[in-house]
Amino acid sequence: MGKIRVAIIGVGNCASALVQGVYFYRDAPADTFIPGLMHTVLGGYHVGDIEFSAAFDIDINKVGKDLSEAIFAPPNNTRRFCEVPRLGVPVHRGMTHDGLGKYLSQIIQKAPGPTDDIVGILRQTRTDVVVNFLPVGSEMATKWYVEQVLDAGCGFVNCIPVFIASQAYWQRRFEERGLPVLGDDIKSQVGATIVHRVLTHLFRQRGVRLERTYQLNFGGNTDFLNMLERERLESKKASKTGAVTSQLDYALPAENVHVGPSDYVPWLEDRKFCHIRME
């Protein structure tokens, strides 16, 4: 098998974890259980077959830097668990649109200059797949980037709750070009929502009727700071709520289910805690 050339939109904490993870596990044996990985090999490709081809951001602390350096630039605060070699992949100036909300704009200064030629860069770098890590609520920015991805002939993995892969319109656009699209939103490996989802399924399996539930998340990274802006949360709450209620064969009244971010606690840094109650 060949390599998978991956471009990243949004060089934040999730991008940092992804890049570090690829280099941390790149030599992992394929025939044994590896803590931290669900699949060392997937579809014939090993983790080590991923190579990064391009990156886009708007933060003055990141634009122009090598990706290996930008993933550790503030306000990123993901734990540093792997030394990433210089990649020769500069972070290009991306499109802002609605990607910089009220609270993030207080700590992030936009890099000067116009948006770079996204389509040209993706083609020039022979990118196969583009991964979207824009902040929650970046509806217009995500859709703008999707158009660039389609024009460049790349696959798209949408890691935020802007509904792309789940919508017939976008599915058709990618299918017409013979390109893969995956999403929308991603769960932590063993995070709050997957635990809540499994418990909900367990209730049903064991003959317990769930009547009301809540999940309150709080953390100290820029994701939680951004989500203090409640107007940006509509799709996030829909995504998380659907992940839980999809395990039921009956509908819970809207007032009896609440799943979503609660608050921002800076000293927690890139750690998240949650409270789950089920009745």
C-alpha positions as CSV (number, residue, x, y, z in Angstrom):
1,M,0.0,0.0,0.0
2,G,1.1,3.6,-0.6
3,K,1.0,6.6,1.7
4,I,-2.1,8.6,2.6
5,R,-1.3,12.3,2.3
6,V,-3.3,14.3,4.8
7,A,-4.0,18.1,5.1
8,I,-5.3,19.7,8.2
9,I,-7.7,22.6,8.6
10,G,-7.3,24.2,12.0
11,V,-4.0,23.5,13.8
12,G,-5.4,23.3,17.3
13,N,-5.4,20.7,20.1
14,C,-7.0,17.9,18.1
15,A,-4.5,18.5,15.3
16,S,-1.7,18.3,17.8
17,A,-2.9,15.0,19.2
18,L,-3.3,13.6,15.7
19,V,0.1,14.6,14.5
20,Q,1.8,13.4,17.7
21,G,-0.2,10.2,17.6
22,V,0.9,9.3,14.1
23,Y,4.5,9.6,15.0
24,F,4.1,8.0,18.4
25,Y,2.5,4.9,16.8
26,R,4.2,4.9,13.4
27,D,6.2,1.7,14.2
28,A,3.6,-0.1,16.2
29,P,3.3,-3.8,15.4
30,A,0.2,-4.7,13.5
31,D,-0.4,-8.1,15.0
32,T,-0.9,-7.2,18.7
33,F,-3.1,-5.1,21.0
34,I,-1.7,-1.5,21.2
35,P,-3.0,0.6,24.1
36,G,-4.4,3.8,22.7
37,L,-5.3,2.5,19.2
38,M,-8.5,0.9,18.0
39,H,-7.0,-0.1,14.7
40,T,-3.3,-0.2,14.0
41,V,-4.1,-1.3,10.4
42,L,-7.3,-0.2,8.7
43,G,-8.2,-1.0,5.2
44,G,-4.7,-2.3,4.6
45,Y,-3.1,1.0,5.8
46,H,-0.9,1.2,8.9
47,V,-0.8,4.3,11.1
48,G,2.7,4.9,9.8
49,D,1.3,5.2,6.2
50,I,-0.2,8.6,7.1
51,E,2.0,11.6,6.1
52,F,1.0,15.2,6.4
53,S,1.0,17.3,3.3
54,A,-0.5,20.7,4.2
55,A,-2.0,22.7,7.0
56,F,-4.2,25.8,7.3
57,D,-4.9,28.2,10.1
58,I,-5.4,31.9,10.8
59,D,-3.5,32.3,14.1
60,I,-0.5,34.6,13.9
61,N,1.3,32.2,16.2
62,K,1.0,29.3,13.7
63,V,0.8,30.7,10.2
64,G,4.2,30.4,8.5
65,K,5.6,27.9,11.0
66,D,6.3,24.2,10.3
67,L,3.4,22.0,11.4
68,S,5.7,20.2,13.9
69,E,6.2,23.5,15.6
70,A,2.7,25.0,15.2
71,I,1.0,22.2,17.0
72,F,2.7,23.3,20.2
73,A,2.1,27.0,19.8
74,P,-0.2,28.8,22.2
75,P,-3.1,28.7,22.9
76,N,-2.7,24.9,22.2
77,N,-2.3,23.1,25.5
78,T,-2.4,19.4,24.5
79,R,0.0,17.3,26.5
80,R,3.3,16.8,24.7
81,F,3.8,13.1,24.5
82,C,5.9,12.7,21.3
83,E,8.7,14.7,19.8
84,V,7.6,15.3,16.2
85,P,10.5,15.8,13.6
86,R,10.5,18.8,11.3
87,L,8.0,17.9,8.6
88,G,8.7,20.5,5.9
89,V,4.9,21.3,6.0
90,P,4.3,25.1,6.5
91,V,1.0,26.3,8.0
92,H,-0.7,28.4,5.3
93,R,-3.0,31.3,5.9
94,G,-6.6,29.9,5.8
95,M,-10.0,31.5,5.5
96,T,-11.6,33.0,8.6
97,H,-15.3,33.5,7.8
98,D,-17.1,32.5,11.0
99,G,-14.2,30.4,12.3
100,L,-13.2,32.9,14.9
101,G,-15.9,33.5,17.5
102,K,-16.4,36.1,20.2
103,Y,-14.2,34.5,22.9
104,L,-11.5,33.1,20.7
105,S,-11.0,36.5,19.1
106,Q,-9.9,37.7,22.5
107,I,-6.9,35.4,22.7
108,I,-6.1,34.8,19.0
109,Q,-4.7,37.4,16.7
110,K,-5.3,36.8,13.0
111,A,-2.2,36.5,10.8
112,P,-1.9,39.4,8.2
113,G,-2.4,38.9,4.5
114,P,-5.0,37.3,2.3
115,T,-6.2,33.7,2.3
116,D,-3.8,31.4,0.5
117,D,-4.7,29.4,-2.6
118,I,-6.2,26.4,-0.9
119,V,-7.1,24.5,-4.0
120,G,-3.7,25.1,-5.6
121,I,-1.9,24.0,-2.4
122,L,-3.9,20.8,-2.1
123,R,-3.2,19.9,-5.7
124,Q,0.5,20.9,-5.5
125,T,1.0,18.8,-2.4
126,R,-0.8,15.8,-3.8
127,T,-3.1,15.7,-0.8
128,D,-5.5,12.7,-0.6
129,V,-7.6,13.6,2.4
130,V,-8.4,16.8,4.2
131,V,-9.3,16.7,7.9
132,N,-11.4,19.5,9.3
133,F,-10.6,20.6,12.9
134,L,-12.2,24.1,12.8
135,P,-13.8,25.4,16.0
136,V,-17.4,24.4,16.8
137,G,-19.9,26.7,15.1
138,S,-17.8,27.3,12.0
139,E,-20.7,26.7,9.6
140,M,-19.8,29.1,6.8
141,A,-16.0,28.4,7.0
142,T,-16.5,24.6,6.9
143,K,-18.8,24.9,3.8
144,W,-16.3,27.2,2.1
145,Y,-13.5,24.7,2.7
146,V,-15.6,21.8,1.5
147,E,-16.0,23.6,-1.9
148,Q,-12.2,23.9,-2.0
149,V,-11.7,20.3,-1.2
150,L,-14.1,19.2,-3.9
151,D,-12.4,21.4,-6.5
152,A,-9.0,19.9,-5.5
153,G,-10.3,16.4,-5.8
154,C,-9.6,15.3,-2.2
155,G,-11.5,13.2,0.3
156,F,-12.9,14.9,3.4
157,V,-13.1,13.9,7.1
158,N,-15.3,16.3,9.0
159,C,-14.4,16.2,12.7
160,I,-16.8,19.0,13.9
161,P,-20.6,19.1,14.2
162,V,-21.3,21.1,11.0
163,F,-23.5,18.6,9.1
164,I,-21.7,17.7,5.8
165,A,-21.3,13.9,5.5
166,S,-24.8,13.3,6.9
167,Q,-26.5,15.6,4.4
168,A,-27.8,14.3,1.0
169,Y,-26.7,17.4,-0.9
170,W,-23.0,17.0,0.2
171,Q,-23.1,13.2,-0.2
172,R,-24.2,13.7,-3.8
173,R,-21.5,16.3,-4.5
174,F,-18.7,13.9,-3.2
175,E,-20.3,10.8,-4.9
176,E,-20.4,12.6,-8.3
177,R,-16.6,13.1,-8.0
178,G,-15.9,9.6,-6.7
179,L,-14.5,11.1,-3.4
180,P,-15.0,9.8,0.1
181,V,-16.6,12.0,2.8
182,L,-16.8,11.0,6.5
183,G,-18.2,12.6,9.6
184,D,-19.9,14.5,11.2
185,D,-18.2,15.3,14.5
186,I,-15.9,12.8,16.4
187,K,-16.0,11.3,19.9
188,S,-13.1,10.9,22.2
189,Q,-11.8,7.4,22.4
190,V,-13.5,6.8,25.8
191,G,-15.1,10.2,26.5
192,A,-18.3,11.4,28.0
193,T,-20.6,10.9,25.1
194,I,-19.6,7.4,24.2
195,V,-19.9,6.4,27.9
196,H,-23.4,8.1,28.1
197,R,-24.4,6.3,24.9
198,V,-23.3,2.9,26.1
199,L,-25.1,3.3,29.5
200,T,-28.2,4.3,27.6
201,H,-28.0,1.2,25.5
202,L,-27.4,-0.9,28.7
203,F,-30.5,0.6,30.3
204,R,-32.6,-0.6,27.4
205,Q,-30.9,-4.0,27.3
206,R,-31.6,-4.5,31.0
207,G,-35.2,-3.5,30.8
208,V,-34.9,-0.1,32.5
209,R,-36.8,2.8,30.9
210,L,-34.8,6.0,30.8
211,E,-37.1,8.9,31.5
212,R,-34.7,11.9,31.7
213,T,-30.9,12.4,31.5
214,Y,-28.3,15.1,31.4
215,Q,-24.6,15.3,30.6
216,L,-22.7,18.4,31.6
217,N,-19.1,18.8,30.2
218,F,-16.5,21.3,31.2
219,G,-12.8,21.7,30.4
220,G,-10.0,24.2,30.0
221,N,-9.0,24.2,26.3
222,T,-10.0,26.6,23.5
223,D,-12.8,24.3,22.5
224,F,-14.6,25.0,25.8
225,L,-13.7,28.7,25.7
226,N,-15.2,28.9,22.2
227,M,-18.4,27.1,23.3
228,L,-19.1,29.8,25.9
229,E,-20.7,31.5,22.9
230,R,-24.0,29.6,23.0
231,E,-25.0,30.7,19.5
232,R,-22.3,28.4,18.2
233,L,-23.6,25.3,20.0
234,E,-26.8,24.4,18.1
235,S,-25.2,21.7,15.9
236,K,-22.9,20.5,18.7
237,K,-25.8,19.8,21.1
238,A,-27.8,18.2,18.3
239,S,-24.8,15.9,17.5
240,K,-24.2,14.8,21.1
241,T,-27.9,14.5,22.0
242,G,-28.5,12.3,18.9
243,A,-25.6,10.1,19.8
244,V,-27.3,9.3,23.1
245,T,-31.0,9.2,22.2
246,S,-30.3,7.1,19.1
247,Q,-29.9,4.1,21.5
248,L,-33.6,4.4,22.6
249,D,-36.6,2.9,20.7
250,Y,-38.8,5.7,21.9
251,A,-38.5,9.5,22.0
252,L,-37.5,11.5,25.0
253,P,-39.3,14.8,25.4
254,A,-36.8,17.6,24.6
255,E,-37.1,19.1,28.1
256,N,-36.0,15.7,29.6
257,V,-32.6,15.4,27.8
258,H,-29.6,17.8,28.0
259,V,-26.3,16.8,26.5
260,G,-23.6,19.4,25.9
261,P,-20.8,21.7,27.2
262,S,-21.4,23.5,30.5
263,D,-18.4,25.8,31.3
264,Y,-14.8,26.7,30.8
265,V,-12.3,26.2,33.6
266,P,-8.9,27.5,32.4
267,W,-6.7,25.6,34.9
268,L,-8.0,22.3,33.6
269,E,-6.2,23.0,30.3
270,D,-6.7,20.2,27.8
271,R,-8.6,18.0,30.2
272,K,-12.4,17.4,30.2
273,F,-14.7,16.3,33.0
274,C,-18.4,15.5,32.9
275,H,-21.3,14.8,35.1
276,I,-23.9,12.4,33.9
277,R,-27.3,11.8,35.6
278,M,-29.8,9.2,34.3
279,E,-33.3,8.6,35.8
